[in-house]
């Protein structure tokens, strides 16, 4: 057993070890302090370009892992080449399958501009050519040529009909023949008066003429078709002449890009075939509106949809997608509502995060990805196939049978960096085989770093770097020392320093507020302490209420006197960001029984599995130590008094064991002490968590009632390195008004609490009495049964 000195209760940081006056004099630190392993893992994942070597960054978000990872990746990406530009263009043969065109970086926007200018030029050039005098003259020649043939053929048919005394008539339904009388149609009455021979002649002539008319009409159809072919040939010739020079100029400019050249050739061919689209652009506004009411603007078919490209940032892209939905990752196809119909084309294809990060890095929060339907599966599919395919979720899972567009997939070359905690990483490894294949590099950010003179000096630079970013006024070295002490307290280990960057940023921000409020130009240790105190004051209503109820004896906690089977245990509570300790009364009762130790918390379903395990261990220790060679005729009950919620953890098992042994021996325990620690089956005391909060919780109660040098706390010796107590607790120990003892075995603890050097003898004697009474009772029962059987 060790009485802990005041010097061992807190690892103070001496400001005199620093050679600076304020943090303005400190050189900023670029790398994440204490995270060298994680940084090396990031560089490994980034440096290996093979498929599957994507990154999963794990650790507490408060360590600043996201910012540190992004800063490192941005620095690496800045030295890399910019990725290619990508455009979607119309597939003139299959419009529902738009083409994807690749351009060297920076040339995508230029290509889009070139096509826009070409369209504007064609809008004026094609109508001008089709309205020129030369074009009209050639159209008139073609019209005259085919019109003359048709007119001559009909004239010959008319003359032949007249030679037979028959007229050729044009009716709303076509052509017909009728008998002629003085250039008019012969009335029906007169026709009936004609001789039968004449009527037969006319009928026969009409039949012959009808056959010739039918042959002529079929010939007219062929002539009209030939006329259209000639006009189309003329339009192609004229349009090709107008378009050819313009497109050929672009072909020469993009000759090094075969896919672009092929599309420009198709572009030229389609413009030639659809020259009337450009002519119709000169229609009146009402006609245009009527035409566009049912479809998208005709000239959109020739435009370029720049999906990704341009930008002024150097190096490879680093994209962070805060809302990783399915469409935000892989892109989407938008629609335009026109009179109740949804219309779309290649120009409504929008890029996703994978497109924007292609050739660079995509940073995602894994929890958010898993919360979005289909997003995780889509991301894995893109990484497996190494291409980005834009599909609707229904199409992706085969839920729909029709598709409006099927854009050509774009090759994918991206490093995906996922952020998550360690539990999520383990679950993905266990339940998703594809995860292991795709994310082979894990960068684990540490929660703390070893404390040494060298690391403390670097930690001061970290504080200075954060102060430059979050504060407008610097910290003096006393304030830096106090922040370093806070870092050790946060991690709960005097030999460690917390790497929770977010906590440091918040503390410095609040400290600066108090310094400004006091009209200071430098943040001092007093302002840092004021920020720490204010943080507790803002959220300690529950703690204050519990202390108030203890001091009023509503919650019964004795800090004076001695009682058998009763001890002060220590519990830790968490309310939001505030963690605090409070004493709780633990009682034990013992009696003759069958060797069972009843855990009332467990029986009432208010105990967790770890707490129940601790009670079983101490029960096994008592049985093995005190009743190894005799029946364990004990029945005991252990309870946390006035607790109305779940109890978890085994940190009270030492206190429970002491209360149980005290009850068995009938020896009182000093109530001025509180105990924390767990025990194993050998009676060895094991380390527990929250040791600082537990000590301070009991100290506050004792201080409120008045310290008289009798009060103290017993802790495991293994927890000595974790002590980073408040200054008022350290001062009380230094003045002898409060004591802290460290024990390594149950024997040390029970001796200090009871003052009994040989308590084992009393316990064995009591258990021997229980065993003897139990044997006598068992014999009487056996004799009673035999006597009853004999009487029968």
Rosetta blueprint (number, residue, H / E / L):
1 X L
2 X E
3 X E
4 X L
5 X L
6 X H
7 X H
8 X H
9 X L
10 X L
11 X L
12 X L
13 X L
14 X L
15 X H
16 X H
17 X H
18 X L
19 X L
20 X L
21 X L
22 X E
23 X H
24 X H
25 X H
26 X L
27 X L
28 X L
29 X L
30 X L
31 X L
32 X L
33 X L
34 X L
35 X L
36 X H
37 X H
38 X H
39 X H
40 X H
41 X H
42 X H
43 X H
44 X H
45 X H
46 X H
47 X H
48 X L
49 X L
50 X L
51 X L
52 X L
53 X E
54 X L
55 X E
56 X E
57 X E
58 X E
59 X L
60 X L
61 X H
62 X H
63 X H
64 X L
65 X H
66 X H
67 X H
68 X H
69 X H
70 X H
71 X H
72 X H
73 X H
74 X H
75 X H
76 X H
77 X H
78 X H
79 X L
80 X L
81 X L
82 X L
83 X L
84 X L
85 X E
86 X E
87 X E
88 X E
89 X E
90 X L
91 X L
92 X L
93 X L
94 X L
95 X L
96 X L
97 X L
98 X L
99 X E
100 X E
101 X E
102 X E
103 X E
104 X L
105 X L
106 X L
107 X H
108 X H
109 X H
110 X H
111 X H
112 X H
113 X H
114 X H
115 X H
116 X H
117 X H
118 X H
119 X H
120 X H
121 X H
122 X H
123 X H
124 X H
125 X H
126 X H
127 X H
128 X H
129 X H
130 X H
131 X L
132 X L
133 X H
134 X H
135 X H
136 X H
137 X H
138 X H
139 X H
140 X H
141 X H
142 X H
143 X H
144 X H
145 X H
146 X H
147 X H
148 X H
149 X H
150 X H
151 X H
152 X H
153 X H
154 X H
155 X H
156 X H
157 X H
158 X H
159 X H
160 X H
161 X H
162 X H
163 X H
164 X L
165 X L
166 X E
167 X E
168 X E
169 X E
170 X E
171 X E
172 X L
173 X L
174 X E
175 X E
176 X E
177 X E
178 X E
179 X E
180 X E
181 X E
182 X L
183 X L
184 X E
185 X E
186 X L
187 X L
188 X H
189 X H
190 X H
191 X H
192 X H
193 X H
194 X L
195 X L
196 X H
197 X H
198 X H
199 X H
200 X H
201 X H
202 X H
203 X H
204 X H
205 X H
206 X H
207 X H
208 X H
209 X H
210 X H
211 X H
212 X H
213 X H
214 X H
215 X H
216 X H
217 X H
218 X H
219 X H
220 X H
221 X H
222 X H
223 X H
224 X H
225 X H
226 X H
227 X H
228 X H
229 X H
230 X H
231 X H
232 X H
233 X H
234 X H
235 X H
236 X H
237 X H
238 X H
239 X H
240 X H
241 X H
242 X H
243 X H
244 X H
245 X H
246 X H
247 X H
248 X H
249 X H
250 X H
251 X H
252 X H
253 X H
254 X L
255 X L
256 X L
257 X L
258 X H
259 X H
260 X H
261 X H
262 X H
263 X H
264 X H
265 X H
266 X H
267 X H
268 X H
269 X H
270 X H
271 X H
272 X H
273 X H
274 X L
275 X H
276 X H
277 X H
278 X H
279 X H
280 X H
281 X L
282 X L
283 X L
284 X L
285 X H
286 X H
287 X H
288 X H
289 X H
290 X H
291 X H
292 X H
293 X L
294 X L
295 X L
296 X L
297 X L
298 X H
299 X H
300 X H
301 X H
302 X H
303 X L
304 X E
305 X E
306 X E
307 X E
308 X E
309 X L
310 X L
311 X L
312 X L
313 X L
314 X L
315 X L
316 X L
317 X L
318 X E
319 X E
320 X E
321 X L
322 X L
323 X L
324 X L
325 X L
326 X H
327 X H
328 X H
329 X H
330 X H
331 X L
332 X E
333 X E
334 X L
335 X L
336 X E
337 X E
338 X E
339 X L
340 X L
341 X E
342 X E
343 X E
344 X L
345 X L
346 X H
347 X H
348 X H
349 X E
350 X E
351 X L
352 X L
353 X H
354 X H
355 X H
356 X H
357 X H
358 X L
359 X L
360 X L
361 X E
362 X E
363 X E
364 X E
365 X E
366 X H
367 X H
368 X H
369 X H
370 X H
371 X H
372 X L
373 X L
374 X L
375 X H
376 X H
377 X H
378 X H
379 X H
380 X H
381 X H
382 X H
383 X H
384 X H
385 X H
386 X L
387 X E
388 X E
389 X L
390 X L
391 X L
392 X L
393 X H
394 X H
395 X H
396 X H
397 X L
398 X L
399 X L
400 X L
401 X L
402 X L
403 X L
404 X L
405 X L
406 X L
407 X L
408 X L
409 X L
410 X E
411 X E
412 X L
413 X L
414 X L
415 X E
416 X E
417 X E
418 X E
419 X E
420 X E
421 X L
422 X H
423 X H
424 X H
425 X H
426 X H
427 X H
428 X H
429 X H
430 X H
431 X H
432 X L
433 X H
434 X H
435 X H
436 X H
437 X H
438 X H
439 X E
440 X L
441 X E
442 X E
443 X E
444 X E
445 X L
446 X L
447 X L
448 X E
449 X E
450 X E
451 X L
452 X L
453 X H
454 X H
455 X H
456 X H
457 X H
458 X H
459 X H
460 X H
461 X H
462 X H
463 X H
464 X H
465 X H
466 X H
467 X H
468 X H
469 X H
470 X H
471 X L
472 X L
473 X L
474 X L
475 X E
476 X E
477 X H
478 X H
479 X H
480 X H
481 X H
482 X H
483 X H
484 X H
485 X H
486 X H
487 X H
488 X H
489 X H
490 X H
491 X H
492 X L
493 X L
494 X L
495 X L
496 X E
497 X E
498 X E
499 X L
500 X L
501 X H
502 X H
503 X H
504 X H
505 X H
506 X H
507 X H
508 X H
509 X H
510 X H
511 X H
512 X H
513 X H
514 X H
515 X H
516 X H
517 X H
518 X L
519 X L
520 X L
521 X L
522 X L
523 X E
524 X L
525 X H
526 X H
527 X H
528 X H
529 X H
530 X H
531 X H
532 X H
533 X H
534 X H
535 X H
536 X H
537 X H
538 X H
539 X H
540 X L
541 X H
542 X H
543 X H
544 X H
545 X H
546 X H
547 X H
548 X H
549 X H
550 X H
551 X H
552 X L
553 X L
554 X L
555 X L
556 X L
557 X L
558 X L
559 X L
560 X L
561 X L
562 X E
563 X E
564 X E
565 X L
566 X E
567 X E
568 X E
569 X E
570 X E
571 X E
572 X E
573 X E
574 X E
575 X E
576 X L
577 X L
578 X E
579 X E
580 X E
581 X E
582 X E
583 X E
584 X E
585 X E
586 X E
587 X E
588 X E
589 X E
590 X E
591 X E
592 X E
593 X L
594 X L
595 X L
596 X E
597 X E
598 X E
599 X E
600 X H
601 X H
602 X H
603 X H
604 X L
605 X L
606 X L
607 X E
608 X L
609 X H
610 X H
611 X H
612 X H
613 X H
614 X H
615 X H
616 X H
617 X H
618 X H
619 X H
620 X H
621 X H
622 X H
623 X H
624 X H
625 X H
626 X H
627 X L
628 X L
629 X L
630 X L
631 X L
632 X L
633 X L
634 X E
635 X E
636 X E
637 X E
638 X E
639 X E
640 X E
641 X L
642 X L
643 X L
644 X L
645 X L
646 X L
647 X E
648 X L
649 X L
650 X L
651 X L
652 X L
653 X H
654 X H
655 X H
656 X H
657 X H
658 X H
659 X H
660 X H
661 X H
662 X H
663 X H
664 X H
665 X H
666 X L
667 X L
668 X E
669 X E
670 X E
671 X L
672 X L
673 X E
674 X E
675 X E
676 X L
677 X L
678 X E
679 X E
680 X L
681 X L
682 X L
683 X L
684 X E
685 X E
686 X E
687 X L
688 X L
689 X L
690 X L
691 X H
692 X H
693 X H
694 X H
695 X H
696 X H
697 X H
698 X H
699 X H
700 X H
701 X H
702 X H
703 X H
704 X H
705 X H
706 X L
707 X L
708 X L
709 X L
710 X L
711 X L
712 X E
713 X E
714 X E
715 X E
716 X E
717 X H
718 X H
719 X H
720 X H
721 X H
722 X H
723 X L
724 X L
725 X L
726 X L
727 X H
728 X H
729 X H
730 X H
731 X H
732 X H
733 X H
734 X H
735 X L
736 X L
737 X L
738 X L
739 X E
740 X E
741 X E
742 X E
743 X E
744 X L
745 X E
746 X H
747 X H
748 X H
749 X H
750 X H
751 X H
752 X H
753 X H
754 X H
755 X L
756 X L
757 X L
758 X L
759 X H
760 X H
761 X H
762 X H
763 X H
764 X H
765 X H
766 X H
767 X H
768 X H
769 X H
770 X H
771 X H
772 X H
773 X H
774 X H
775 X H
776 X H
777 X H
778 X H
779 X H
780 X H
781 X H
782 X H
783 X H
784 X H
785 X H
786 X H
787 X H
788 X H
789 X H
790 X H
791 X H
792 X L
